[in-house]
């Protein structure tokens, strides 16, 4: 599975390492991802998601069902 948050869509970004002499080399910025289980009481089952820290805060704010529906609407997950 790739390094993409299933709730927010955050993924790897590319940038530069800049040394003291201002020499630039390519590097990657990885999202802060966790593989976490969430309980979905409406369907009485557990859902495994790969979510970022911001995705966990989104789930806490909106609720799991609403967060999953928004992510599905934006195309981050197919079906849950």
C-alpha positions as a LaTeX table, in Angstrom:
\begin{tabular}{lrrr}
\hline
Residue & $x$ (\AA) & $y$ (\AA) & $z$ (\AA) \\
\hline
Unk1 & 0.00 & 0.00 & 0.00 \\
Unk2 & 1.32 & 3.46 & $-0.85$ \\
Unk3 & 2.09 & 6.25 & 1.61 \\
Unk4 & $-1.21$ & 8.13 & 1.23 \\
Unk5 & $-3.68$ & 9.10 & 3.95 \\
Unk6 & $-7.09$ & 7.58 & 3.22 \\
Unk7 & $-8.96$ & 10.47 & 4.88 \\
Unk8 & $-7.09$ & 13.64 & 3.88 \\
Unk9 & $-5.23$ & 12.44 & 0.76 \\
Unk10 & $-1.86$ & 13.62 & 2.06 \\
Unk11 & 1.03 & 11.93 & 0.23 \\
Unk12 & 4.79 & 12.12 & $-0.25$ \\
Unk13 & 6.12 & 15.51 & $-1.37$ \\
Unk14 & 9.46 & 16.20 & $-3.06$ \\
Unk15 & 11.81 & 19.01 & $-2.12$ \\
Unk16 & 15.45 & 19.86 & $-1.59$ \\
Unk17 & 18.02 & 19.28 & 1.11 \\
Unk18 & 19.91 & 22.55 & 1.35 \\
Unk19 & 23.41 & 22.39 & 2.79 \\
Unk20 & 25.29 & 25.20 & 4.50 \\
Unk21 & 26.91 & 26.06 & 1.14 \\
Unk22 & 23.39 & 26.21 & $-0.43$ \\
Unk23 & 24.00 & 23.05 & $-2.49$ \\
Unk24 & 20.66 & 21.38 & $-3.23$ \\
Unk25 & 19.96 & 17.65 & $-3.43$ \\
Unk26 & 16.55 & 16.02 & $-3.80$ \\
Unk27 & 14.73 & 14.57 & $-0.80$ \\
Unk28 & 11.25 & 13.35 & 0.14 \\
Unk29 & 8.87 & 14.65 & 2.80 \\
Unk30 & 6.76 & 11.77 & 4.15 \\
Unk31 & 3.33 & 12.26 & 5.75 \\
Unk32 & 2.90 & 11.27 & 9.40 \\
Unk33 & 0.96 & 8.03 & 8.77 \\
Unk34 & $-0.44$ & 5.43 & 11.14 \\
Unk35 & $-2.25$ & 2.16 & 10.44 \\
Unk36 & $-5.19$ & 2.32 & 12.83 \\
Unk37 & $-8.40$ & 0.40 & 13.50 \\
Unk38 & $-11.63$ & 2.34 & 13.98 \\
Unk39 & $-14.94$ & 0.92 & 15.16 \\
Unk40 & $-17.95$ & 1.70 & 12.96 \\
Unk41 & $-21.00$ & 1.23 & 15.25 \\
Unk42 & $-23.55$ & 1.75 & 12.44 \\
Unk43 & $-22.31$ & $-1.42$ & 10.73 \\
Unk44 & $-21.01$ & $-3.14$ & 13.92 \\
Unk45 & $-17.52$ & $-3.73$ & 12.47 \\
Unk46 & $-13.92$ & $-2.55$ & 12.63 \\
Unk47 & $-12.32$ & $-0.62$ & 9.75 \\
Unk48 & $-8.55$ & $-0.59$ & 9.11 \\
Unk49 & $-7.35$ & 2.76 & 7.79 \\
Unk50 & $-3.97$ & 4.24 & 6.97 \\
Unk51 & $-4.42$ & 7.78 & 8.29 \\
Unk52 & $-2.24$ & 10.79 & 9.02 \\
Unk53 & $-2.27$ & 12.65 & 12.32 \\
Unk54 & $-4.44$ & 15.30 & 10.64 \\
Unk55 & $-6.76$ & 12.51 & 9.45 \\
Unk56 & $-7.19$ & 11.26 & 13.02 \\
Unk57 & $-8.11$ & 14.79 & 14.14 \\
Unk58 & $-10.60$ & 15.01 & 11.25 \\
Unk59 & $-12.22$ & 11.74 & 12.34 \\
Unk60 & $-12.43$ & 13.02 & 15.94 \\
Unk61 & $-14.05$ & 16.23 & 14.74 \\
Unk62 & $-16.54$ & 14.94 & 12.13 \\
Unk63 & $-17.08$ & 11.38 & 13.31 \\
Unk64 & $-15.93$ & 8.26 & 11.47 \\
Unk65 & $-18.98$ & 7.84 & 9.22 \\
Unk66 & $-18.94$ & 11.46 & 7.97 \\
Unk67 & $-15.16$ & 11.45 & 7.47 \\
Unk68 & $-15.38$ & 8.24 & 5.43 \\
Unk69 & $-18.20$ & 9.65 & 3.30 \\
Unk70 & $-16.22$ & 12.85 & 2.57 \\
Unk71 & $-13.10$ & 10.85 & 1.71 \\
Unk72 & $-15.12$ & 8.60 & $-0.61$ \\
Unk73 & $-16.67$ & 11.68 & $-2.24$ \\
Unk74 & $-13.20$ & 13.15 & $-2.90$ \\
Unk75 & $-11.92$ & 9.81 & $-4.25$ \\
Unk76 & $-9.40$ & 8.97 & $-1.52$ \\
Unk77 & $-11.08$ & 5.61 & $-0.78$ \\
Unk78 & $-13.19$ & 3.44 & $-3.06$ \\
Unk79 & $-15.62$ & 1.87 & $-0.61$ \\
Unk80 & $-15.46$ & 1.20 & 3.09 \\
\hline
\end{tabular}
